């Protein structure tokens, strides 16, 4: 089992690398430049691992237990034994964010199957690699609340286990880059005539004043932000459905939102050069965004988890 942290290593890191980010690698806190992973690590050779991204506001972690449960589910799905207990994860992540200077942080953690021969079979003596780092959590651009973002639809050509938060993200990367290359901010993916999610986000639409999001399943990632929005929608008395969204429903929606830990709730005001709604962020988005920011403020004041 991996050590949750090493305080002696942390102290030496603080003394030698005051201006360098501190990262966590296999139980030790190190300056980023001192963190090294073998080229034989299966995360490098096979993309054999999973990851999580967890925001922290004023160093208070956003829905940590939800993220840890999804991590546990992803690890179980690819048959890696979780190397840390929930308590050890919490202690290690909280220690990491305290050792970095930003108030608002984005914690990226990654678990791979560890070092092994370049062989498709699992190694006999599995010893997972655990790596974590943080970066400043950037606020979504204020311009988004005025203009929204543009998106395009693309064929969802990913594998059929998208519920696993796998580090094998090449398909998502290519789809997202294609959107950028065509002047859009995100790709909304279509599979067999239905919208699944964005290349790096979950999807909501408004249709006849009803908020709709695709149901959880193997074809989309069970987003933590997505789930919070579903909770808020119920509290705010939105008319909500979790059901499949056809391409026609997507193209003719009153409002479209894409959501993630980094995007929060981004309103899509143009899709495939078609104006959505009035071409500006809609009233339902404004109501949801206010509720979402209130939730964040409660997290900052440490009154919610």
RAJO-V414394 format. One record per backbone hydrogen bond with DSSP energy under -0.5 kcal/mol. CO is the residue of the C=O (numbers start at 0). NH is the residue of the N-H. E is the energy in kcal/mol with one decimal. If there is no record, write none. Layout:
co = [CO:CO]
nh = [NH:NH]
e = [E:E]
This chain:
co = [5:5:6:7:8:9:10:11:12:16:20:22:23:24:27:27:29:30:31:33:37:39:40:40:41:41:41:42:46:47:48:49:51:53:54:55:55:56:58:59:60:62:63:64:65:66:67:68:69:70:71:72:73:74:75:82:84:85:86:87:88:89:90:91:92:93:94:96:102:102:103:104:104:105:105:106:106:107:108:109:110:111:112:113:116:123:128:129:130:131:132:134:135:140:140:141:142:142:142:143:148:148:149:149:150:151:153:154:160:163:164:166:168:169:170:171:172:173:174:175:176:177:178:179:185:186:186:187:188:189:190:192:193:194:196:197:200:201:203:204:205:205:206:208:209:210:211:212:216:217:217:219:220:222:223:224:225:226:227:228:229:230:231:232:233:237:238:240:240:243:244:245:246:247:249:252:254:255:256:257:258:259:262:263:264:265:266:266:267:268:269:270:273:274:275:281:282:283:284:285:286:287:288:289:290:291:292:293:294:295:296:297:297:298:304:304]
nh = [9:28:10:11:12:13:14:15:16:19:31:29:131:27:24:29:22:33:34:35:40:115:43:44:45:46:47:46:48:112:166:110:108:106:61:57:104:59:60:56:62:66:67:68:69:70:71:72:73:74:75:76:77:79:78:1:88:89:90:91:92:93:94:95:96:97:98:99:58:104:136:55:106:107:134:53:108:132:51:130:49:128:126:41:118:125:111:25:109:23:107:105:137:143:144:144:145:146:147:147:268:269:184:185:271:187:189:156:163:165:50:168:172:173:174:175:176:177:178:179:180:181:183:182:151:188:198:153:195:155:193:246:190:244:188:200:197:258:256:211:253:254:209:238:206:240:204:242:219:161:162:216:222:226:227:228:229:230:231:232:233:234:235:237:236:239:210:212:242:245:194:249:250:251:252:276:205:267:203:265:201:263:264:259:266:257:148:268:255:275:150:273:270:276:278:285:286:287:288:289:290:291:292:293:294:295:296:297:298:299:300:302:303:301:62:63]
e = [-1.8:-0.6:-2.1:-1.9:-2.2:-2.5:-1.9:-1.9:-2.2:-1.1:-2.1:-2.6:-2.6:-1.4:-2.8:-0.5:-3.2:-2.0:-1.5:-0.6:-1.6:-1.6:-1.2:-2.0:-2.2:-0.7:-2.0:-0.5:-1.5:-1.9:-1.9:-2.5:-2.5:-3.0:-2.8:-0.5:-2.2:-1.7:-0.6:-2.5:-0.8:-1.9:-2.7:-1.9:-2.1:-2.5:-2.4:-2.4:-2.6:-2.7:-2.4:-2.0:-1.4:-2.5:-1.0:-0.7:-2.6:-2.4:-2.6:-2.6:-2.9:-2.6:-2.3:-2.1:-2.4:-1.7:-1.4:-0.9:-2.2:-0.6:-2.4:-2.6:-0.5:-0.6:-1.3:-2.8:-0.5:-2.2:-2.1:-2.5:-2.4:-1.0:-0.8:-2.8:-2.3:-0.8:-2.1:-2.7:-2.8:-2.9:-2.9:-2.8:-0.9:-1.3:-0.5:-0.6:-1.3:-3.0:-0.6:-1.8:-2.4:-1.2:-2.4:-0.8:-2.2:-3.1:-2.4:-1.3:-1.7:-2.2:-2.2:-1.8:-2.8:-2.7:-2.2:-2.8:-2.5:-2.1:-1.8:-2.1:-3.0:-1.2:-2.8:-1.9:-1.7:-0.5:-1.8:-1.8:-2.5:-3.2:-1.7:-1.6:-3.1:-0.6:-3.0:-0.7:-2.2:-1.9:-2.9:-3.0:-2.8:-0.9:-1.6:-0.5:-2.3:-2.7:-2.5:-1.0:-1.5:-2.0:-0.8:-0.5:-1.7:-2.1:-1.9:-2.4:-2.1:-2.2:-3.0:-2.8:-1.8:-2.0:-2.6:-3.0:-1.0:-0.8:-3.1:-1.8:-0.7:-0.5:-2.9:-2.3:-2.6:-1.5:-1.3:-0.6:-2.6:-3.1:-2.3:-3.0:-2.7:-2.2:-0.7:-1.2:-0.6:-2.4:-2.4:-0.7:-0.6:-2.4:-2.4:-2.1:-2.8:-0.5:-2.2:-2.1:-2.1:-2.5:-3.2:-2.1:-1.7:-2.6:-2.5:-1.8:-1.9:-2.2:-2.3:-2.0:-1.8:-2.6:-2.0:-2.8:-0.9:-1.3:-1.0:-0.5]
